[in-house]
Amino acid sequence: MGEVLGGDGEYPHEKQRGPVVLRRARVGEPTTTDQRLLDSRGPADWVHTDPWRVMRIQAEFVEGFGALAEVPRATTVFGSARTPREHEEYQQGVRLGSALAGTGSAVITGGGPGTMEAVNRGASEAGGLSIGLGIELPFEQGLNPWVDLGVNFRYFFTRKTMFVKYAQAFVCLPGGFGTMDELFESLTLVQTKKVTKFPVVMFGRSYWQGLYDWIRDTMRSSGKIGDQELGLLHLTDDVEDAVRVVEEAYAAWDSTH
């Protein structure tokens, strides 16, 4: 901007830098935003500052929403990256992925090895849409070869949003801290009605029974949760039973959308 008339009759300098107004000694040399962009050759430390991280976070949301916008009904399956291929839990994951694909459902996993790979493999081999949402970690190996549509994320919370936004049900296979985090975040979102009509299936009784009993006998008995919250969980060993619960969730979701 040019000069504006001040209250004392003088014409102090005023300049706008986007939404920021600079006056008097703050004005400095006249430049434009384009000029500062093209002429800048300073240190690169600014790319690690919080304002720049906000842009990266925004970009991750945009990329994720764009990649997944046309995904049909889907089930998010959580599980361990450490399960070897010869383990029965891996074979259960393959069967589960295949059965879900047989209903016309896409499957969404964390895209890693172990039971995540197993579910992606089962879905892909059955002709279903196999989705993997990877995460930048120092010790993970990237997306497994059975992912047909993959998106990699830097930030856990961006990735978690995609797990929830594009699914109508959650299935938790045996897993470690990451799986526990996803299980309890899913329960919290359902309990607080941030998402609705979402079943949370704990698949594998021998693995989950102790945790389920503790939730029932300690959390519920001490009044920390009620019967309704306990009812959010469905414990099973049977692929067909898990798929039945998921299909009921699809029907409930379809009735409200």
N, C-alpha and C positions, 0 to 999 in steps of 0.2 A: 504494500500500500504506500501511498505518498504521505505527505504531511497532513495533519489534522489540526484544527484550531484548538488550543488549550484554553483553560479557564482564565489564564493570565494574559491572553491575547497573543502568546507566542505560538510557534508551529513546531512542537517537538516531533522528533522522528518516531514513527511507529511502523512496525513490520509484523506481519503474521507468518508464522511457521506452522502450517496446518491449523490446528485449533488453538495454538499457543500465540499470545500477543506479546511482543517485545517493544519496549519503549525506552527512550533516552539512551543511557550508556549501554543498555542491554542489546541494542540493535546490532552493533558491529558492522562488518562489511556486508553490503547487499548481495545476497545469493538466492538461488531458487532451490527447491527440493531436487529437481532433476540435476542441477549442477552439482549439488553435494553428492548425489548418488554416483555420477559419472566421474567426478574428480577424486573421490575418496580413495586413498591408497595407504591408510594408516594401519595400525596393529589389528590383528584379527580377533583379539580377546572378546570383542563385543558379541561374537556369535555364541558365547557361553553365558550371556547375561539373561536374566529372567524375561525381559520383554521379547527377546529373540526366541526363548523357549516357548512362550505363549504362541508365537507364530507357528512353531513346529507342532505344538499340540493341536492347534487349529487345523493345520494341514493334515495331520493324522486322522482327525475326525472327518474331514472332507474326503480324503482318499478312501477311508473305510466305508462311509455312507455311499460313496459313488460305486465302489466295487460290489457292495452287497445289496444295493437298492432293489434289485430284481430277483433276489433269492426267494424261492417259494417257501411254503411252511417248512420249518426246520426244528431239529432237536440239537441242543448243545450237550455234548458228552465230555465230561471231565475225567481225567485218569492220569496214571503215572507214566513218566518218561523212562522209568528204569525197569519196566517189565520186559524180560527177554521173550523172544519170539516163540520159544519152545514151551513157555509157561501156559497153563490152562487159562489164566486170566487173559492172555493175549488172544487165545482161540475164542473165548467168550466175547471179546471185543469185536472180533471179525464177524461172529454170528449176529451180534447186536447191530453192527453197522449194516450188514446185509438185510436184516429184518426191517430196520427203519427205512432203508432205501426201497424195500418192497412195498411200503405203504405210500410211496410217492414223496417221502420226506427227504429233504437235504439233511446232512449231518454236519455239525460244526464242532471242531476240536481245536486244541491248542497247537495242532500241526506238527508236534514233535514226534519222537520215537515212542516205543513202549505201547501201552494200550491206546494212546492217541492214534498212532500209526495203524493199530489193529482196526479201530473203528473206521478210519478213512479207507483202509484197504477193503473191508467188507462192503462199504457203501460203493466204492468205485468198481469193484468186481461185479457187483449186482446191477450196475448201470445207473446208480444214483448220483446225485451231486455231492461231492466230497470236498468240504471246505476246511481249510486250516488257517488259524489266526496265530501267527508266530510272534515271538517276543525276543528282543535283543538281550541276550544273556552271555556272560563270559564262558559258559560251559555247555551250552546247548548246540545242537548240530544243524540248525535250520529246519526248513520244512521237509517232512518225509515225502518219499516218492509217490505216495498214493493221494496226495492233495491235488485236486483238479482246479480249484480256485483258492489261491493263497494271498494273504495280506500280512506283511510283517510290521510290527509296531515297536516303537521305542519305549512307550509308556504303558504300564500295566492298566491304569484306569481307563485309557482309551480302548484298549483291547477288551477289557471287561464290559464296557458299554456295548461293543459289538456282539459279544456272547449273549447278552440279554436282549438287545433290541431286535435281533433277527431270529429269535427262537421262541417257541411256544411251550417248551418243556426242557427240563434238565435231568440228565442221568449222570450219576457219579459212580464210576468204577473205582476199585481200590487205588489209593494214591497217597502221596505224602503231604507236606505242608501246603504246597500249591493247590492240591485238590481240596484239602480242608478249608483253605481260604475261600475257594470258589463255592464250596458247599455252603458254608455259613453265610457268605455274602448273598448267595441265592436265597437262602431261608430268610435273611433279614429283609431283602427286597420284597419277598412275597408277604411276610408278616406285616410290614409297614405299608403294604398295598402300593408300592412303587411299580410293581408288576402284578397283574391279576391272573387268576386261573392258571397258574403255573404249578404243575406237580414237580416234586423233587424226588427222584427215584434213587435210592441207595442200592446199587446192584452188587450182590455178593454177601450173603448172610454171614459167612464165616469171618469175613473181614469187618463188616460194619455192625454186627450184632452188639458188641461191647459198647460202642459209642451210642448206638440207639438206646440200649438199656440205661446208660448213664444219663442221657437226655431225659428219658422217661422217669427214672427212679430218683435222680438227683435234681435236675433242673425243674421238672414239673412238680415233684413232690415238695420242693422247697418254695414253690410259688413263683419261681422266676419266669416260667412260661405256663400256659394253660393247655387244656386238652385240644383246643383249636390249633395251637401252634404245633403240638405233637402230631396232629393229623396232617400237617403239611408234608410229612415224610412217608414214603412208601418203600418198604424193605422187601427185596425179592432176590431169588436166585434164577428166576425163569425168564428167558428172553421174551417169550410170548406174553407173559404177564406184564413185563416192562413196556412192551409195545402197546398193549391194551390201554395202559394208563396214559401213555403218550397220545394215542388216538382219541381218547376221551378228552384230553386237553385240547387237541386240534378242533374237535367238534364244539367245545365250549368257546374257543377263540373265534371260530367261524360264525357262531351265533351272535357275536357282539361286534363283528367287523364287516 
